[in-house]
Amino acid sequence: MRANDMIEEAEQVSREQYPYDPRARLAFKCGYLEGYIKRMDAEIESLKQFQKNDEEEILTLQQQLMEKDI
């Protein structure tokens, strides 16, 4: 999901939840977008961990290949 899509969705939901209170809408949108950011941060951390695991596996396989060649 793109950032513009997230903002648009937050705007739409805030209008549905708080049609007559602009400050509540703004607070809701901020919280909604903060939730997206936290979720994206968690996904990034997971991807970093997968990358680290992949790099470690590659190093292990390279070491095994070098040992076979010797």
PAKOLRO-195390 format. One line per field, with one value per residue: x negated, y negated, z negated of N, C-alpha, C in turn; residue in one letter; residue number from 1. Coordinates in pm, 1 decimal. Layout:
BEGIN
n.c1 <- [X_...]
n.c2 <- [Y_...]
n.c3 <- [Z_...]
ca.c1 <- [X_...]
ca.c2 <- [Y_...]
ca.c3 <- [Z_...]
c.c1 <- [X_...]
c.c2 <- [Y_...]
c.c3 <- [Z_...]
residuo <- [A_...]
num <- [NUM_...]
END
This chain:
BEGIN
n.c1 <- [-85.0_-56.8_-179.2_-4.5_235.4_271.9_305.4_535.6_719.6_718.3_825.1_1082.8_1196.7_1184.0_1365.2_1600.6_1614.5_1604.6_1786.9_1858.6_1666.8_1381.6_1134.1_1126.1_1128.8_877.2_707.4_776.1_692.2_416.2_351.7_429.5_254.4_17.7_36.9_9.7_-256.6_-393.8_-336.4_-462.6_-726.2_-769.3_-753.9_-976.5_-1181.9_-1151.2_-1217.5_-1484.5_-1590.1_-1544.9_-1712.8_-1960.2_-1973.1_-1977.6_-2220.1_-2397.8_-2356.6_-2446.8_-2719.1_-2791.6_-2748.2_-2933.0_-3168.9_-3157.7_-3182.6_-3439.1_-3586.8_-3543.4_-3677.1_-3936.2]
n.c2 <- [117.3_-218.1_-535.9_-751.3_-616.2_-516.3_-752.3_-851.9_-651.0_-676.3_-931.9_-893.7_-703.7_-851.0_-1054.6_-908.8_-814.7_-1045.6_-1271.0_-1538.1_-1662.3_-1817.5_-1824.9_-1582.0_-1414.8_-1473.0_-1387.1_-1116.9_-1043.2_-1082.3_-886.6_-660.1_-662.0_-644.1_-386.0_-246.2_-315.0_-193.6_72.8_99.7_55.3_280.9_476.8_407.3_457.6_735.4_810.9_728.3_909.9_1152.1_1107.2_1096.3_1359.0_1494.9_1399.5_1508.4_1778.8_1794.7_1733.9_1956.6_2162.7_2088.8_2124.5_2399.7_2484.0_2392.5_2550.3_2799.9_2771.4_2765.7]
n.c3 <- [0.0_83.6_-44.0_7.2_41.0_-216.1_-361.9_-240.8_-310.1_-590.1_-610.9_-503.6_-682.8_-917.7_-863.3_-855.3_-1118.3_-1279.8_-1190.2_-1249.5_-1399.8_-1367.1_-1505.3_-1640.2_-1419.8_-1310.6_-1518.7_-1518.2_-1258.5_-1285.1_-1477.4_-1336.4_-1116.6_-1256.3_-1348.1_-1104.3_-1048.1_-1260.8_-1204.2_-957.4_-1037.8_-1195.7_-997.1_-843.5_-1025.9_-1048.2_-786.7_-782.2_-965.5_-831.8_-612.7_-741.9_-839.4_-594.2_-490.6_-677.1_-625.7_-363.4_-402.1_-555.4_-369.9_-173.8_-317.5_-355.5_-91.0_-33.8_-208.6_-94.2_144.4_64.0]
ca.c1 <- [0.0_-133.5_-151.2_116.2_349.8_289.1_360.5_674.2_801.3_730.8_918.4_1218.0_1245.9_1203.7_1491.1_1710.7_1618.8_1622.8_1827.5_1882.6_1563.0_1255.9_1018.4_1129.4_1086.3_732.1_647.1_798.6_602.7_279.3_340.7_443.9_129.0_-85.9_50.8_-53.7_-401.6_-442.2_-328.6_-569.1_-851.9_-780.6_-783.3_-1114.8_-1267.5_-1144.6_-1295.5_-1626.2_-1628.2_-1552.5_-1833.0_-2074.0_-1974.3_-2020.9_-2363.3_-2467.8_-2347.6_-2537.0_-2855.4_-2811.1_-2759.8_-3061.1_-3270.5_-3152.6_-3239.6_-3584.9_-3641.4_-3538.1_-3778.9_-4071.6]
ca.c2 <- [0.0_-342.6_-635.2_-825.7_-528.7_-511.6_-881.6_-858.1_-561.3_-738.4_-1044.1_-840.4_-642.7_-957.1_-1123.3_-821.3_-803.1_-1176.5_-1361.2_-1677.4_-1708.4_-1819.8_-1791.7_-1437.7_-1353.5_-1488.1_-1296.5_-981.4_-1020.1_-1069.9_-754.6_-561.1_-661.1_-594.5_-240.2_-201.7_-331.0_-88.4_200.0_99.0_69.4_422.1_550.7_377.6_532.4_876.2_825.8_719.4_1036.2_1252.2_1079.5_1137.4_1505.5_1534.9_1370.9_1608.6_1905.9_1784.6_1745.9_2096.2_2241.9_2055.3_2190.0_2542.9_2502.1_2374.1_2667.8_2909.0_2748.3_2785.4]
ca.c3 <- [0.0_93.0_-148.7_43.9_13.8_-361.2_-404.0_-191.9_-391.6_-722.7_-595.2_-483.4_-806.3_-1017.7_-830.0_-894.9_-1263.7_-1344.3_-1082.0_-1289.5_-1492.2_-1292.7_-1589.7_-1662.3_-1293.1_-1300.2_-1616.5_-1469.4_-1144.1_-1335.6_-1537.8_-1229.4_-1041.5_-1347.2_-1343.6_-980.4_-1059.9_-1349.7_-1132.9_-856.2_-1109.9_-1232.8_-874.7_-807.0_-1118.6_-1008.0_-663.9_-819.3_-1029.1_-725.1_-535.4_-824.2_-837.3_-460.8_-479.0_-757.2_-554.7_-248.0_-453.2_-594.6_-246.7_-112.5_-398.8_-324.8_42.4_-42.1_-274.1_2.5_246.6_8.0]
c.c1 <- [-89.5_-90.6_-23.9_242.4_379.3_353.5_506.2_765.8_822.5_830.7_1062.1_1275.4_1271.1_1332.5_1611.5_1727.0_1655.8_1665.5_1838.2_1773.7_1425.9_1133.6_1013.1_1086.5_934.6_660.8_660.2_703.5_458.5_257.1_344.5_312.0_12.9_-82.9_-12.8_-205.6_-460.0_-441.3_-438.5_-706.1_-875.3_-814.5_-928.0_-1210.4_-1267.6_-1227.9_-1445.1_-1674.1_-1639.1_-1679.3_-1957.0_-2086.8_-2022.6_-2170.7_-2445.9_-2467.5_-2440.5_-2682.0_-2886.9_-2829.6_-2891.3_-3175.6_-3274.4_-3212.6_-3390.3_-3650.5_-3642.1_-3648.1_-3920.4_-4108.2]
c.c2 <- [-123.6_-440.4_-713.1_-745.2_-522.8_-640.3_-893.9_-769.9_-619.8_-853.5_-994.4_-783.4_-749.7_-1035.1_-1040.9_-818.4_-934.5_-1282.0_-1508.7_-1734.6_-1705.4_-1784.3_-1642.1_-1363.7_-1357.9_-1393.2_-1151.1_-949.2_-1001.5_-931.7_-644.0_-547.5_-613.7_-441.7_-181.8_-206.1_-222.6_47.1_210.7_117.2_215.2_507.6_529.8_454.6_681.4_901.3_817.9_850.7_1147.6_1233.0_1124.7_1289.7_1557.2_1513.2_1473.1_1744.1_1906.3_1800.6_1889.9_2183.7_2213.5_2123.1_2339.0_2571.3_2489.0_2494.1_2788.1_2895.5_2773.5_2927.4]
c.c3 <- [0.0_-15.7_-118.1_16.0_-136.4_-412.3_-362.5_-276.0_-530.9_-718.2_-584.6_-613.5_-912.1_-991.2_-872.0_-1046.7_-1333.2_-1241.7_-1121.9_-1380.2_-1423.6_-1378.5_-1619.1_-1535.9_-1280.6_-1395.9_-1571.1_-1354.5_-1189.6_-1396.8_-1434.1_-1153.4_-1128.2_-1351.4_-1218.7_-992.3_-1149.6_-1280.8_-1027.6_-922.5_-1149.4_-1111.1_-831.9_-896.8_-1084.5_-883.4_-691.4_-881.0_-925.9_-643.7_-612.4_-824.3_-702.4_-443.3_-556.9_-687.6_-433.5_-292.7_-492.8_-471.5_-175.4_-186.6_-368.7_-186.7_41.3_-106.5_-180.6_105.8_195.3_-1.1]
residuo <- [M_R_A_N_D_M_I_E_E_A_E_Q_V_S_R_E_Q_Y_P_Y_D_P_R_A_R_L_A_F_K_C_G_Y_L_E_G_Y_I_K_R_M_D_A_E_I_E_S_L_K_Q_F_Q_K_N_D_E_E_E_I_L_T_L_Q_Q_Q_L_M_E_K_D_I]
num <- [1_2_3_4_5_6_7_8_9_10_11_12_13_14_15_16_17_18_19_20_21_22_23_24_25_26_27_28_29_30_31_32_33_34_35_36_37_38_39_40_41_42_43_44_45_46_47_48_49_50_51_52_53_54_55_56_57_58_59_60_61_62_63_64_65_66_67_68_69_70]
END
